[in-house]
């Protein structure tokens, strides 16, 4: 782990709606995440957790403030540059998996690799093996169970070795046991690759895998480590 | 193939019908364009070849400016003066077995430098033609068609009457253009066409760069002129130009509808794949890449549909070429098309148009796909909110486009500008459709809910609630259906106007005409003595005389209709400009001319303008005193009083009589009486036809319907493309709603209720499209009447809206919608809700 942060948020504000109706979901948020760290983000529904992930990935832009990833000011990039940034640096994991139904399991995993212009030198099969889906590469995703689909999503998020993994309630659609297995796997893979993980969750148990836990309330981040007596 | 494109392609495999229908739409669109192009091209080439066959290598032609032709002594004088190569020609038309054929009278010994393709084979036959009068030669193909061999006799009807000719030679030449020709010696042609001692033209081969006027100075008598060979072809081609352009425009309409089909398919594919596209965007696929992918899909669609479309076009073209030739024969000149001319350029053009239409149609869906925000696509509600927010702005933009279209119509008189205006209106109206759908859904919710309960309310609200989907579908259906309404109203308005015009223009009870085809300049002629005999019939109260000739003028060659009207004939003219009370006396006194509406339009002539005519007495200038309605000629005619004509041309013969019967005489009695009076005309003077006005009206309408047969065929094909479009749109829409229906099933609706709901939703969509198509169709008819009738031919007419066409539009949309809804309704009634929910 180096001393310079991988993700920095400086006075980030994001509002939804206009005029009197405007609601500030993020209010001058300052935060930093170090390389290789796992951060869990807790908070009530609609408190702005997913918005924060969208800001880090460049899907959304702040109304004010700066979001830096690897020193890159996301808001200063144009739309295409932000897309290419996401393509190379970010791996996404969703609650509802969002696998491409028209691609096979292996093709889903290989997709980010192809997008960054790399050929599959056996990584897809190896990664599928690591997530416990060896030999299932030719199957359609909708043949798999929820836990299996999420494991494919993990493999897809990690295949191109991005520096940041953003996971939006990755176990929200799974039973407790499967969720725990997926989290173990995710933690292992992230640690193995030296990636940084920002994890949105409702579950304190899931949050327990993190190095740090942030709680998002009233548009501000409260680092629970700081609050520990 | 990259994984990204594979992800999209496999979606096509999961919904094959959507794509098959789109491919079918493109195929039909391309087929119609290729077929029309092929028919136009083949007719045009046949025309060029036939001119080439009769003109040969001539560089210039001396011809008369009026109906009398040239004195044959001119040819002798030219030869004596050493102006050669030169060859005399007499040409006209004769009828054999009710069919009209061009007749070419040649002087075989002068022919070698001109028509070597004829004289080469004519050598043995030439002797035969010259040595024996009343002998003709014809091609092997034509002989087979007429069932004659060398030595057989053939009865022909010509201007001078009926003649029995001997088939002296069969031409084995395969030279193009020879196929439909009858060849005779020049003397025989002169006798047949009633032009003894006269020539129609003298062909010349002049050295390159020579000045024909200087070379022929002193030789050309008054009323003769020398023209370059190409000038004749050019003026004949000009005649059919508007006809060919309109056919092309009609075929492009089919392609436009095909384009909407592609638009529809791609737009639905984009909407359906929002989640997939959003996931791809999240993974880092750029907007440009998504845009390119959708365009690539359109390209594949266009190629998959385009290639079978070309083949289908070649097949349909074979049928269309007969319709095109028949129309040209009915309206313009005698043309025989013996083969299809398929050029690689024509096929490439068809494929290129298909591709172009697909790309244009794909632009909006590609843009919609490219603007998909990562993750946002997962939320349908956002899309719907955006559609509702956009609705008033789209409607405003639509109104602006429609107004721009209307503003463009009077700004230019060109055909192309007219079609651009039409396109602007169609696009503008499409943007108004979502608002129309929303209003209709609000309007229908209460009454449908009252009658059908929850099913009715859900179906009506579904229309407006899913505006992002229904708006596009209904817009596409509306445009397709409105095209059939527009063309239907245009043809019907034209038909009604022509019918009305025939009603008032054919004032006489019966007409006396010659069945022999007239020649181009002198027109058809009645035998000598007919006028006197008809005038002596007791049942006849009065008659008018008419004759159509072609003369040279300051506006090029024009058709001159020479008339001596009976007192009642004036009633038959409806003036578009000028006052009848002032115009007729000046016209009768020979001080002024009248022109028909198309003539005024084509030559930009107004009342008070002057017209210069070339007459045997030199050039004469006349003012135009009035413009009258006329649908008998597309290029228009100049009306001249007979006294003036006789004075200028020294000609007394007439082409037709319009006979008015004495009060109380039945038409059939009048016809009989006139026929009896003409029965003792000598056989050699040629047959005479006595026809009741009602029969002429009937025959004219028959020709009208025949002329528009091709339009109906094209309309039918457009409806075919539209039907495929409707089917495709509704199938996509119902597919989209699978989850919504599954939720209803899960909530407790029975399978029957869901089936009813799906059927009703389909019917409502069809109804919306059918109703919204009517105003657009009427707008299209307005522009089509202006563009096709006014700009192409100079015909003005009142718009007539036949209720049948409107009912047909709504019926077509609703039936197609119901048919399209059958499969989804059946499917949704049977599907297990859990499965449908999971599939989504």
Interface residues (C-beta under 8 A of the other chain):
Chain A: X54 X57 X59 X79 X80 X83 X84 X86 X87 X88 X90 X92 X98 X99 X100 X101 X102 X103 X107 X110 X111 X112 X114 X115 X116 X142 X156
Chain B: X2 X3 X4 X6 X7 X8 X9 X10 X11 X13 X14 X275 X276 X279 X280 X281 X282 X283 X284 X285 X286 X287 X288 X373 X374 X375 X378 X838
